[in-house]
Amino acid sequence: MTGAPVVLDAMGGDRGPDATVPGAVLAVRDHGVPVLLAGRADEIADRLRRHGATGEVGVLHAEDVVPMTERGPGALGRERSSLAVGCRAVRDRDGAGLVSAGSTGAVVSCAVRTVGRAEGVLRPALAIALPNLAGGATVLVDAGATADPTPEMLAQFATLGAGYARRVLGVADPRVGLLTIGAEPGKGNRLVRRAAELVAALPVRSAGNVEGHDVLTGAVDVLVSDGFTGNVVLKNIEGTVRATLELVARQGLAAPADLRRVAAFYDPETHGGAALLGLAGTVVVAHGSSSPRALARACAVARDLAAGDRAGGRADG
């Protein structure tokens, strides 16, 4: 286990230290990821003792907590919060990356202010890799960081997503599509139509427009959307998978073990979290209800992303 530790926001998420501390322990023991827990030192130490992990995980004291109800700007004034302390650790290179299950808006606001955007990036975007029917994965970007982007931002998401697909998924020449209401050129609202013109001029392999029914078919490697629509699509996929598998189970059409294997493809427990692209450092946003296992996976994702950034530079996010 080598390299700078991944900083885990110990107070973030619906369960706070009750999930993050055992998650950090699992990250160290199961994934070999060094972890630094940012949060109230006494609460963290108590839980580390319960798990027999005193000394295995580092602690970075932070006395304040950003509440889950905080949607963004209010987090910026809480300089002593675990989120702010964690962001500063990444900025100062004391941490390889940050993982937080806190409010997405708060994480984005604090990361942009403290870690900073990569050169030339207008706004960050959340990227999540969704398994597709072609046997690979489709990167959905933005999955919820920027609800109201400009066409220029949306076009930049295409570049960021393509960089993620190359570096993380190993796709040499990713196909990039814009999510809209029709596959024909010119379909969509003003935002998408203008973004399509901009994407066509970028050095990416544009696949044009993609409709909602092709999100998981593998039609493209990168699917670009505004954060509002992208988040709705992501939650709809998760809910539809759960509902469909429940209906199949009730009919007795497949063995429970087989259904669990399918469900795992789209379970936050498996993918760990979404990468916040376009920053000067690595940040992974985990689901607020993440279990210890999901948080451990998110720490592994952050470690791998940070290693990829060091190897490949940050020019494409």
C-alpha positions as CSV (number, residue, x, y, z in Angstrom):
1,M,0.0,0.0,0.0
2,T,1.8,3.1,-1.3
3,G,1.2,6.7,-2.2
4,A,-0.7,9.6,-0.7
5,P,-3.8,8.6,1.2
6,V,-7.3,9.1,-0.2
7,V,-9.2,11.6,2.0
8,L,-12.7,10.4,3.1
9,D,-15.1,12.9,4.4
10,A,-16.0,11.1,7.6
11,M,-19.0,13.2,8.5
12,G,-20.6,13.2,5.1
13,G,-23.6,11.0,4.1
14,D,-26.8,9.9,5.7
15,R,-25.0,7.8,8.3
16,G,-21.8,9.8,8.8
17,P,-19.0,8.0,10.8
18,D,-21.2,4.9,11.3
19,A,-20.7,4.2,7.6
20,T,-17.5,6.1,6.7
21,V,-15.2,4.7,9.4
22,P,-16.0,1.0,8.6
23,G,-15.8,2.0,4.9
24,A,-12.3,3.3,5.4
25,V,-11.3,0.2,7.3
26,L,-12.6,-1.9,4.4
27,A,-10.7,0.3,1.9
28,V,-7.5,-0.4,3.7
29,R,-8.0,-4.1,4.3
30,D,-9.8,-5.2,1.1
31,H,-8.5,-2.7,-1.5
32,G,-5.1,-1.7,-0.1
33,V,-6.0,2.0,-0.2
34,P,-4.4,4.3,2.4
35,V,-7.2,6.5,3.8
36,L,-7.2,9.7,5.8
37,L,-10.6,10.3,7.6
38,A,-11.5,14.0,7.9
39,G,-13.9,14.7,10.7
40,R,-14.4,14.9,14.4
41,A,-11.4,13.1,15.8
42,D,-13.1,11.8,19.0
43,E,-16.0,10.2,17.1
44,I,-13.7,8.7,14.5
45,A,-11.3,7.3,17.1
46,D,-14.2,5.7,19.0
47,R,-15.4,3.9,16.0
48,L,-11.9,2.8,14.9
49,R,-11.5,1.2,18.3
50,R,-14.8,-0.7,17.8
51,H,-13.5,-2.1,14.6
52,G,-10.1,-3.0,16.0
53,A,-8.5,-0.5,13.5
54,T,-6.8,2.0,15.7
55,G,-3.6,3.1,13.8
56,E,-4.7,1.6,10.5
57,V,-6.5,4.7,9.3
58,G,-5.2,8.3,9.6
59,V,-7.4,11.0,11.1
60,L,-7.6,14.7,10.1
61,H,-9.5,16.6,12.7
62,A,-12.4,18.8,11.5
63,E,-14.9,20.1,14.0
64,D,-17.7,21.2,11.8
65,V,-20.2,19.3,9.6
66,V,-21.9,20.4,6.4
67,P,-25.5,19.2,6.7
68,M,-27.0,17.0,4.1
69,T,-29.7,19.7,3.5
70,E,-27.1,22.2,2.3
71,R,-27.4,22.4,-1.5
72,G,-24.3,24.4,-2.3
73,P,-23.1,27.9,-1.5
74,G,-23.7,27.7,2.2
75,A,-20.9,25.1,2.5
76,L,-18.4,27.7,1.5
77,G,-18.6,29.5,4.8
78,R,-17.9,26.4,6.9
79,E,-14.1,26.5,6.7
80,R,-13.8,24.1,9.6
81,S,-16.1,21.4,8.2
82,S,-14.9,17.9,7.3
83,L,-15.7,18.7,3.6
84,A,-13.6,21.9,3.6
85,V,-10.7,20.3,5.4
86,G,-10.8,17.4,3.0
87,C,-10.8,19.7,0.0
88,R,-7.8,21.6,1.3
89,A,-5.9,18.4,1.8
90,V,-6.4,17.5,-1.9
91,R,-5.5,21.1,-2.9
92,D,-2.3,21.0,-0.9
93,R,-1.4,17.5,-2.2
94,D,-1.7,15.9,1.3
95,G,-4.3,13.6,-0.2
96,A,-4.5,11.8,-3.5
97,G,-8.2,12.5,-3.8
98,L,-11.3,13.2,-1.9
99,V,-14.4,11.0,-1.4
100,S,-17.6,12.4,0.1
101,A,-21.1,11.1,0.4
102,G,-22.3,14.5,1.4
103,S,-24.7,16.7,-0.4
104,T,-23.7,16.8,-4.1
105,G,-24.2,20.5,-4.4
106,A,-22.1,21.2,-1.3
107,V,-19.3,18.9,-2.6
108,V,-19.3,20.6,-6.0
109,S,-19.3,24.1,-4.6
110,C,-16.5,23.4,-2.1
111,A,-14.4,21.4,-4.5
112,V,-14.6,24.1,-7.2
113,R,-13.7,26.9,-4.7
114,T,-10.9,25.0,-2.9
115,V,-9.5,22.4,-5.2
116,G,-10.1,24.6,-8.3
117,R,-11.0,23.9,-11.9
118,A,-8.5,22.5,-14.3
119,E,-7.2,25.1,-16.8
120,G,-9.8,26.2,-19.3
121,V,-12.7,24.3,-17.7
122,L,-15.9,26.3,-17.3
123,R,-17.8,24.0,-14.9
124,P,-17.2,20.5,-13.6
125,A,-19.3,17.5,-14.5
126,L,-20.1,14.3,-12.7
127,A,-19.3,11.2,-14.7
128,I,-20.6,7.7,-14.0
129,A,-19.9,4.5,-16.1
130,L,-23.1,2.5,-16.7
131,P,-22.8,-1.1,-18.0
132,N,-24.4,-1.4,-21.4
133,L,-25.8,-4.3,-23.6
134,A,-22.7,-4.2,-25.8
135,G,-20.6,-5.6,-22.9
136,G,-18.8,-2.4,-22.1
137,A,-19.9,0.8,-20.3
138,T,-21.4,4.1,-21.3
139,V,-20.1,7.2,-19.5
140,L,-23.0,9.5,-18.5
141,V,-21.9,13.0,-18.1
142,D,-23.2,15.2,-16.5
143,A,-24.9,13.1,-13.8
144,G,-25.9,16.0,-11.6
145,A,-23.2,18.6,-11.0
146,T,-24.4,21.4,-13.3
147,A,-28.2,21.6,-13.7
148,D,-28.2,24.6,-16.1
149,P,-25.1,24.6,-18.3
150,T,-24.6,26.8,-21.3
151,P,-24.0,25.2,-24.7
152,E,-20.3,25.8,-24.3
153,M,-20.3,23.9,-21.0
154,L,-22.3,21.0,-22.5
155,A,-19.8,20.8,-25.4
156,Q,-16.9,20.8,-22.9
157,F,-18.6,17.9,-21.0
158,A,-18.2,15.9,-24.3
159,T,-14.4,16.5,-24.1
160,L,-14.2,15.7,-20.4
161,G,-16.3,12.5,-20.9
162,A,-14.2,11.4,-23.8
163,G,-11.0,11.8,-21.7
164,Y,-12.6,9.8,-18.9
165,A,-13.5,7.0,-21.3
166,R,-10.0,6.9,-22.7
167,R,-8.1,7.0,-19.4
168,V,-10.4,5.0,-17.1
169,L,-12.3,2.6,-19.5
170,G,-9.5,2.2,-22.0
171,V,-11.6,3.2,-25.0
172,A,-9.1,4.4,-27.6
173,D,-11.5,6.5,-29.7
174,P,-14.8,7.0,-27.8
175,R,-18.0,7.7,-29.6
176,V,-19.7,10.8,-28.1
177,G,-23.5,11.4,-28.3
178,L,-25.8,14.1,-27.1
179,L,-28.9,13.0,-25.2
180,T,-32.0,14.5,-26.7
181,I,-35.6,13.7,-28.0
182,G,-34.7,12.6,-31.5
183,A,-31.8,11.0,-33.3
184,E,-32.2,13.2,-36.3
185,P,-29.9,16.3,-36.6
186,G,-31.5,19.5,-35.3
187,K,-33.7,17.7,-32.8
188,G,-33.8,19.0,-29.2
189,N,-34.1,22.3,-27.3
190,R,-32.0,25.4,-28.0
191,L,-29.3,24.2,-25.5
192,V,-28.8,20.8,-27.2
193,R,-29.0,22.2,-30.8
194,R,-26.4,24.8,-30.1
195,A,-24.2,22.3,-28.2
196,A,-24.4,19.9,-31.2
197,E,-22.9,22.5,-33.4
198,L,-20.1,23.0,-31.0
199,V,-19.4,19.3,-30.4
200,A,-19.2,18.8,-34.2
201,A,-16.2,21.2,-34.3
202,L,-14.4,19.4,-31.4
203,P,-11.6,16.8,-31.8
204,V,-13.9,14.0,-30.6
205,R,-15.7,11.3,-32.4
206,S,-19.2,12.7,-32.5
207,A,-22.1,10.2,-32.9
208,G,-24.8,12.9,-33.1
209,N,-28.0,12.7,-31.1
210,V,-29.0,9.8,-28.9
211,E,-32.5,9.1,-27.6
212,G,-33.4,7.9,-24.1
213,H,-34.1,4.3,-25.2
214,D,-30.5,3.9,-26.4
215,V,-28.8,5.0,-23.1
216,L,-27.8,1.4,-22.2
217,T,-27.5,-0.2,-25.6
218,G,-23.9,0.8,-26.2
219,A,-24.7,3.1,-29.1
220,V,-22.1,5.5,-27.7
221,D,-19.3,5.4,-25.2
222,V,-20.0,8.8,-23.8
223,L,-23.5,10.3,-23.4
224,V,-23.6,14.0,-22.8
225,S,-26.4,15.7,-20.9
226,D,-27.1,18.7,-18.7
227,G,-26.9,17.7,-15.0
228,F,-30.6,18.0,-14.3
229,T,-31.6,15.6,-17.1
230,G,-28.6,13.3,-16.5
231,N,-29.5,12.9,-12.8
232,V,-33.1,12.0,-13.7
233,V,-31.9,9.5,-16.2
234,L,-29.5,7.9,-13.6
235,K,-32.1,7.6,-10.9
236,N,-34.7,6.3,-13.4
237,I,-32.3,3.6,-14.5
238,E,-31.6,2.5,-10.9
239,G,-35.4,2.5,-10.1
240,T,-36.4,0.7,-13.3
241,V,-33.8,-2.0,-12.8
242,R,-35.1,-2.6,-9.2
243,A,-38.7,-2.6,-10.3
244,T,-38.1,-4.9,-13.3
245,L,-36.2,-7.4,-11.3
246,E,-38.8,-7.4,-8.6
247,L,-41.5,-8.1,-11.2
248,V,-39.4,-11.0,-12.6
249,A,-38.8,-12.4,-9.1
250,R,-42.5,-12.3,-8.3
251,Q,-43.3,-14.3,-11.4
252,G,-40.6,-16.9,-10.5
253,L,-38.9,-16.5,-13.9
254,A,-35.3,-16.5,-12.7
255,A,-33.4,-17.7,-9.7
256,P,-32.8,-15.1,-6.9
257,A,-29.0,-15.4,-7.3
258,D,-29.2,-14.6,-11.0
259,L,-31.3,-11.6,-10.3
260,R,-28.8,-10.3,-7.7
261,R,-26.0,-10.6,-10.3
262,V,-28.0,-8.4,-12.7
263,A,-28.9,-5.9,-10.1
264,A,-25.3,-5.5,-9.1
265,F,-24.4,-4.0,-12.5
266,Y,-26.3,-0.9,-11.6
267,D,-25.9,-0.8,-7.8
268,P,-24.0,2.1,-6.2
269,E,-22.4,-0.6,-4.1
270,T,-20.6,-1.8,-7.3
271,H,-19.5,1.5,-9.0
272,G,-18.8,3.3,-5.7
273,G,-19.4,6.9,-6.9
274,A,-19.3,9.4,-9.6
275,A,-16.1,11.2,-10.6
276,L,-16.2,15.0,-10.6
277,L,-14.4,15.8,-13.8
278,G,-12.7,19.1,-14.7
279,L,-11.0,19.8,-11.4
280,A,-7.3,20.4,-10.6
281,G,-7.5,17.3,-8.3
282,T,-9.5,14.1,-7.9
283,V,-12.9,14.2,-6.3
284,V,-15.4,11.3,-6.1
285,V,-19.0,11.9,-5.0
286,A,-20.6,8.8,-3.4
287,H,-24.3,8.3,-2.8
288,G,-25.6,9.8,0.4
289,S,-26.9,6.4,1.6
290,S,-23.7,4.6,0.7
291,S,-22.8,1.5,2.8
292,P,-19.3,0.9,4.1
293,R,-18.7,-1.5,1.2
294,A,-19.7,1.2,-1.4
295,L,-17.5,3.8,0.3
296,A,-14.6,1.4,0.3
297,R,-15.1,1.0,-3.4
298,A,-15.3,4.8,-3.9
299,C,-11.9,5.1,-2.2
300,A,-10.5,2.6,-4.6
301,V,-12.0,4.5,-7.5
302,A,-10.5,7.8,-6.2
303,R,-7.1,6.1,-5.9
304,D,-7.2,4.8,-9.5
305,L,-8.4,8.1,-10.9
306,A,-5.6,10.0,-9.1
307,A,-3.1,7.5,-10.5
308,G,-4.5,8.0,-14.0
309,D,-4.3,11.8,-13.6
310,R,-0.6,11.6,-12.6
311,A,0.1,9.3,-15.6
312,G,-1.9,11.1,-18.2
313,G,-2.0,14.8,-17.1
314,R,-5.2,16.8,-16.6
315,A,-5.7,18.4,-20.1
316,D,-8.8,16.4,-20.8
317,G,-10.3,16.4,-17.3
